[in-house]
Amino acid sequence: MDPVTSGILIVIALFILMAIGTPIAFALGGVALAALVMNRGMIELTYFGETFFASLASFGFVAIPMFILMGAAVASSPTGRDLYRSLDLWLGRVPGGLAISNIGACSIFAALSGSSPATSAAIGKLGIPEMRKRGYPDGVAAGCVAAGGTLGILIPPSVTMIVYGISTETSIGRLFIAGAVPGVMLALLFMAWTLLACRLAGGYHSPNPVTEAAEQLRENVRENLDQNLKALIRVLPFLVVVSLILFALYGGVATPSEAAGAGAFLCLALAIIVYRMWQLKPLTTIMRDALRESVMIMLIIACAEIFAYALSSLFITQTVAEAIAGLEVNRWVLMGIINLFLLIAGFFLPPVAVIVMTAPILLPIILAANFDPYWFAVILTINLEIGLITPPVGLNLFIIKGIAPDIALRDILLGSLPYALCMVLGIVLLCMFPSIATWLPDLIMGTGG
C-alpha cells in the first residue's frame, strides 16, 4: 500500500475512534499499533514497549509533572480568588473594568499555573457570576474568561513549550522568553476587544444601566479595601516564586527540571503556609490532580511518539514533508498552509498531541524556509490556543459550560469567537513583525540561541 493511501486510512481511523469517545492517547496508540502490525507483521509488537518507554526517557520531561504540581498547588488554593479581588480593586471603575480584570487575572494565573483549563476554571468560578450580577452580557462574561484561559499555554512557564523544546531539541529557556511578549500582546488585544464590546453593549462600569444592586456591590468593594489589599499581599509571594524560576532559567542558574522542582516545592509550601492548608484533604487533592494530569500528558506524549514512529516507518511523514517542501510557492504562502494545517489539527487534538506529532516534521521545513524556530513555536502555540475555544473539542468552552451551566453553549461560543479573531490578528502581527517574539530572547540570551 502506498504511503498516501496508508496515511488517509490512518487519519480516518483516528477520527472515527475519537468521534466515538476513545481517549486521545488510546486512539493514537491503537491506530499506530494496528497500522504497524498490518503493514510489517507481528514482529512490531516486540518494539512497542521499547518505543513507548523510550519516548519518555528524556530527563527534560521531569519538568512537566513538576510544573503541573506547581500549577495544581496554585489552582487548589484561593490564589485565583485573591488575584481576582486585587485586580477588581484597581480596575473595577474602568469601563468594562470587571471583564478586563478577569483577563488580567487569567494572564497572571496562567504564569502561575501554566495550565489553560486550570486558569479558566479558577478565574471563571469567581469572575463569571460576578460579571453577570453586574449586568455584563453572558457572551462577554464567558468569552473573556475562556479566551484568557488560553494564555496558560503561551505565557511562561508553559508545559507545551517544554514539550516543543524536547521534541525539536531547542532551548526551553529561550522558548519561555519568546512566549512572554506575545503573551502580553494577546492579553492586551483581549482587553481592547473587551473594552470595545462593553462600550458597544451600552455601558461604562456595567454594560447595562447601573442598578441599585450593582451600586451596592461597588460600595462593598470600597468598604473592603483593606481586605482586598491583604489579598494582593497573599498573591505576591507566588509571583516572586515565578519570577525567580524564570530568572534561574534565563540566567542559566538551573535546568528546566531543576527550576520546576524548586518551583513546585516552593508553591506547595506557600499554599500550605499562606492559606493554612494543613489538612490532609486539600494536599491529597493537589497531589491527585497533579498526578492525573501528569499521567494524561505523559500517556499522550508516549502514544503520540508511537504514532509518529508509525507514520515515519510507513514513509508517510517523509512523503508529506517532501510534498510540502516541493511546493514552489512563496515562503509566506507556505507558512499560511502550515498555519491552516495547525489550526485544523488544534480543532480536534489537544496541544501536547499536536506538538509531539507535528513539530519534528515541520521543523526542517521551517528551517529550510529560513523561519526562526522559536518564532514558529509561538505561532504554533497561538494556533493551538484558538483550538481551545473553538468546536468541536474546545476544552475551555466546556469548562466554562460546567462553571455556568445556565449559559447556553451557543452564547459561550459566540462570546469566544471575537477573541479567536484577536489571536488570528496576533499571528498576523507576528508575521509582519517577527521581532515581537525574537527580540527579547536575542537581548537576554544572544543571537546564537
MARDREN-446503 format. One record per residue (C-alpha): x, y, z; residue in one letter. Coordinates in steps of 0.02 Angstrom, whole numbers, padded with zeros to 5 digits, always signed. Layout:
residues N
XYZa
...
end
This chain:
residues 449
+00000+00000+00000m
+00072+00169-00048d
+00109+00299+00089p
-00029+00419+00036v
-00165+00285+00047t
-00095+00223+00212s
-00095+00400+00281g
-00275+00431+00230i
-00335+00268+00308l
-00240+00303+00469i
-00315+00478+00484v
-00491+00412+00450i
-00470+00275+00581a
-00404+00402+00707l
-00551+00520+00683f
-00676+00376+00696i
-00602+00321+00862l
-00603+00499+00930m
-00781+00526+00868a
-00844+00377+00969i
-00761+00446+01127g
-00598+00348+01133t
-00468+00440+01239p
-00339+00531+01132i
-00191+00427+01193a
-00278+00260+01163f
-00338+00316+00991a
-00162+00368+00940l
-00078+00213+01010g
-00211+00092+00946g
-00211+00159+00768v
-00021+00164+00762a
-00003-00014+00826l
-00136-00080+00707a
-00053+00006+00558a
+00119-00063+00603l
+00056-00241+00628v
-00045-00240+00467m
+00099-00174+00363n
+00250-00254+00446r
+00184-00404+00541g
+00175-00459+00723m
+00360-00426+00746i
+00316-00245+00779e
+00237-00297+00945l
+00411-00330+01013t
+00460-00149+00982y
+00301-00071+01050f
+00351-00070+01234g
+00528-00015+01196e
+00468+00131+01090t
+00334+00177+01217f
+00452+00193+01365f
+00599+00260+01266a
+00491+00408+01214s
+00477+00459+01398l
+00660+00429+01442a
+00714+00610+01415s
+00767+00695+01577f
+00684+00854+01516g
+00513+00775+01540f
+00540+00782+01728v
+00496+00967+01715a
+00319+00927+01657i
+00250+00843+01815p
+00344+00969+01922m
+00266+01119+01834f
+00098+01031+01840i
+00118+01005+02028l
+00164+01188+02045m
+00007+01237+01948g
-00102+01117+02050a
-00040+01196+02212a
-00090+01367+02147v
-00254+01310+02070a
-00312+01217+02225s
-00278+01365+02339s
-00378+01528+02348p
-00243+01615+02244t
-00361+01640+02097g
-00488+01722+02212r
-00359+01840+02284d
-00292+01885+02111l
-00467+01922+02050y
-00511+02030+02201r
-00347+02126+02192s
-00367+02169+02007l
-00550+02211+02029d
-00497+02335+02164l
-00390+02432+02039w
-00486+02405+01877l
-00665+02397+01940g
-00702+02578+01892r
-00628+02568+01716v
-00756+02549+01575p
-00783+02362+01566g
-00657+02352+01707g
-00726+02193+01785l
-00707+02096+01622a
-00534+02172+01594i
-00483+02123+01771s
-00535+01944+01730n
-00417+01941+01581i
-00279+02017+01688g
-00310+01886+01822a
-00306+01749+01688c
-00139+01816+01623s
-00057+01814+01794i
-00137+01650+01846f
-00078+01573+01681a
+00101+01617+01729a
+00074+01537+01899l
-00011+01378+01841s
+00045+01352+01660g
-00123+01269+01626s
-00264+01336+01518s
-00403+01229+01595p
-00346+01271+01772a
-00342+01457+01730t
-00517+01455+01654s
-00587+01356+01800a
-00505+01456+01940a
-00545+01630+01873i
-00711+01581+01794g
-00785+01516+01956k
-00764+01689+02031l
-00773+01807+01884g
-00920+01743+01782i
-01052+01751+01922p
-00988+01922+01975e
-00995+01992+01798m
-01170+01926+01771r
-01225+02006+01935k
-01164+02174+01871r
-01258+02159+01707g
-01124+02102+01587y
-01193+02002+01438p
-01170+01815+01456d
-01063+01808+01298g
-00939+01938+01362v
-00931+01860+01535a
-00899+01685+01469a
-00793+01732+01319g
-00664+01839+01409c
-00628+01701+01536v
-00623+01562+01405a
-00501+01663+01298a
-00399+01723+01447g
-00376+01543+01499g
-00290+01501+01335t
-00143+01610+01386l
-00090+01469+01503g
-00001+01376+01362i
+00093+01530+01299l
+00144+01637+01448i
+00295+01556+01533p
+00320+01437+01615p
+00223+01334+01488s
+00209+01144+01479v
+00178+01149+01292t
+00338+01248+01265m
+00433+01114+01362i
+00358+00979+01250v
+00404+01080+01094y
+00581+01107+01157g
+00608+00921+01190i
+00525+00869+01026s
+00631+00988+00922t
+00789+00991+01031e
+00778+01179+01053t
+00816+01282+01210s
+00669+01279+01331i
+00730+01437+01419g
+00735+01529+01253r
+00561+01464+01211l
+00494+01531+01375f
+00566+01703+01339i
+00497+01700+01162a
+00321+01672+01228g
+00324+01815+01355a
+00298+01969+01245v
+00172+01885+01127p
+00077+01827+01281g
+00065+02006+01344v
+00018+02064+01168m
-00127+01940+01161l
-00185+01992+01335a
-00188+02174+01277l
-00284+02128+01119l
-00410+02033+01226f
-00429+02183+01341m
-00452+02301+01193a
-00592+02195+01121w
-00673+02176+01293t
-00672+02365+01316l
-00749+02388+01143l
-00879+02252+01173a
-00932+02332+01337c
-00948+02503+01255r
-01049+02429+01112l
-01163+02350+01241a
-01201+02524+01303g
-01120+02537+01472g
-00975+02611+01569y
-00946+02518+01732h
-01079+02394+01680s
-01148+02363+01505p
-01324+02388+01570n
-01387+02542+01663p
-01319+02542+01838v
-01440+02459+01957t
-01451+02479+02144e
-01378+02306+02165a
-01227+02347+02059a
-01201+02510+02152e
-01208+02416+02316q
-01077+02294+02252l
-00958+02437+02215r
-00989+02509+02387e
-00941+02340+02460n
-00777+02342+02363v
-00734+02514+02435r
-00781+02459+02610e
-00673+02303+02593n
-00520+02397+02531l
-00412+02332+02672d
-00466+02153+02639q
-00429+02168+02454n
-00256+02239+02488l
-00221+02091+02601k
-00273+01977+02459a
-00144+02061+02348l
-00009+02035+02480i
-00052+01850+02488r
-00028+01834+02299v
+00141+01922+02292l
+00246+01775+02359p
+00182+01665+02217f
+00229+01798+02090l
+00402+01810+02168v
+00424+01621+02150v
+00378+01626+01965v
+00497+01772+01938s
+00638+01677+02024l
+00604+01522+01918i
+00612+01623+01758l
+00770+01711+01817f
+00850+01542+01855a
+00806+01479+01682l
+00856+01634+01585y
+01013+01662+01686g
+01074+01484+01664g
+01070+01455+01851v
+00965+01296+01838a
+00899+01175+01708t
+00710+01174+01673p
+00690+01015+01776s
+00783+01089+01925e
+00687+01253+01915a
+00522+01159+01900a
+00562+01052+02052g
+00607+01204+02157a
+00452+01297+02097g
+00338+01151+02138a
+00409+01137+02314f
+00400+01324+02348l
+00222+01346+02280c
+00162+01196+02380l
+00246+01265+02536a
+00171+01437+02507l
-00003+01364+02481a
+00013+01274+02647i
+00084+01423+02742i
-00010+01571+02665v
-00180+01487+02655y
-00158+01371+02805r
-00191+01214+02704m
-00132+01099+02842w
-00267+00967+02823q
-00233+00807+02729l
-00383+00826+02611k
-00326+00982+02513p
-00149+00913+02499l
-00218+00748+02435t
-00322+00844+02308t
-00168+00938+02247i
-00068+00777+02227m
-00213+00686+02145r
-00244+00825+02018d
-00058+00840+01977a
-00039+00651+01959l
-00194+00636+01849r
-00142+00775+01730e
+00040+00719+01725s
-00007+00540+01682v
-00129+00601+01549m
+00003+00711+01466i
+00140+00580+01477m
+00024+00448+01404l
-00020+00563+01259i
+00164+00601+01229i
+00211+00416+01228a
+00068+00365+01114c
+00097+00515+01001a
+00279+00461+00985e
+00222+00286+00934i
+00101+00367+00810f
+00242+00472+00740a
+00353+00317+00733y
+00218+00225+00635a
+00198+00368+00512l
+00385+00377+00488s
+00406+00188+00470s
+00272+00185+00336l
+00356+00334+00249f
+00200+00441+00271i
+00287+00587+00357t
+00428+00588+00230q
+00302+00591+00088t
+00204+00735+00166v
+00363+00831+00207a
+00428+00810+00030e
+00262+00865-00042a
+00259+01022+00066i
+00442+01060+00035a
+00418+01032-00151g
+00284+01165-00164l
+00357+01301-00272e
+00273+01441-00178v
+00325+01595-00081n
+00382+01552+00095r
+00239+01654+00168w
+00114+01555+00067v
+00198+01400+00138l
+00180+01472+00313m
-00005+01506+00277g
-00030+01323+00229i
+00059+01266+00387i
-00047+01384+00493n
-00206+01315+00416l
-00148+01138+00449f
-00107+01178+00631l
-00272+01268+00654l
-00371+01118+00592i
-00266+00998+00696a
-00298+01106+00850g
-00485+01091+00822f
-00478+00904+00855f
-00321+00865+00957l
-00251+00930+01122p
-00098+01045+01108p
+00027+00917+01175v
-00025+00786+01047a
-00015+00909+00903v
+00158+00968+00954i
+00231+00795+00979v
+00163+00733+00812m
+00195+00884+00702t
+00342+00985+00771a
+00480+00862+00720p
+00404+00850+00545i
+00379+01036+00520l
+00542+01098+00596l
+00654+01051+00447p
+00529+01134+00329i
+00527+01290+00438i
+00716+01299+00443l
+00730+01269+00254a
+00611+01415+00227a
+00725+01522+00338n
+00600+01546+00479f
+00656+01559+00661d
+00609+01400+00759p
+00572+01498+00917y
+00461+01620+00824w
+00373+01471+00746f
+00345+01395+00919a
+00244+01550+00966v
+00145+01542+00803i
+00109+01357+00831l
+00054+01388+01011t
-00066+01528+00964i
-00145+01415+00833n
-00171+01284+00967l
-00244+01417+01083e
-00378+01451+00952i
-00422+01266+00957g
-00456+01279+01145l
-00603+01397+01116i
-00674+01329+00952t
-00778+01173+00915p
-00782+01027+00907p
-00663+00997+01054v
-00646+01173+01127g
-00592+01117+01300l
-00608+01289+01380n
-00786+01308+01312l
-00842+01153+01404f
-00752+01207+01563i
-00848+01371+01558i
-01009+01275+01524k
-00975+01170+01678g
-00947+01327+01783i
-01102+01417+01718a
-01223+01280+01658p
-01365+01405+01635d
-01269+01497+01498i
-01308+01422+01328a
-01158+01342+01241l
-01204+01446+01089r
-01181+01607+01191d
-01014+01546+01258i
-00956+01505+01082l
-01014+01671+01007l
-00935+01765+01152g
-00768+01675+01123s
-00759+01693+00933l
-00703+01877+00935p
-00558+01826+01047y
-00511+01691+00921a
-00505+01829+00790l
-00392+01927+00908c
-00275+01777+00907m
-00279+01774+00717v
-00233+01960+00722l
-00092+01915+00841g
-00025+01788+00715i
-00034+01918+00577v
+00061+02043+00684l
+00194+01913+00725l
+00214+01875+00539c
+00230+02060+00500m
+00345+02095+00647f
+00436+01933+00696p
+00542+02030+00819s
+00392+02033+00938i
+00442+01854+00980a
+00628+01859+00945t
+00698+02022+01012w
+00685+01979+01197l
+00770+01806+01180p
+00906+01887+01074d
+00927+02025+01202l
+00939+01908+01352i
+01023+01754+01277m
+01110+01824+01122g
+01077+01785+00940t
+01165+01618+00939g
+01019+01531+01036g
end
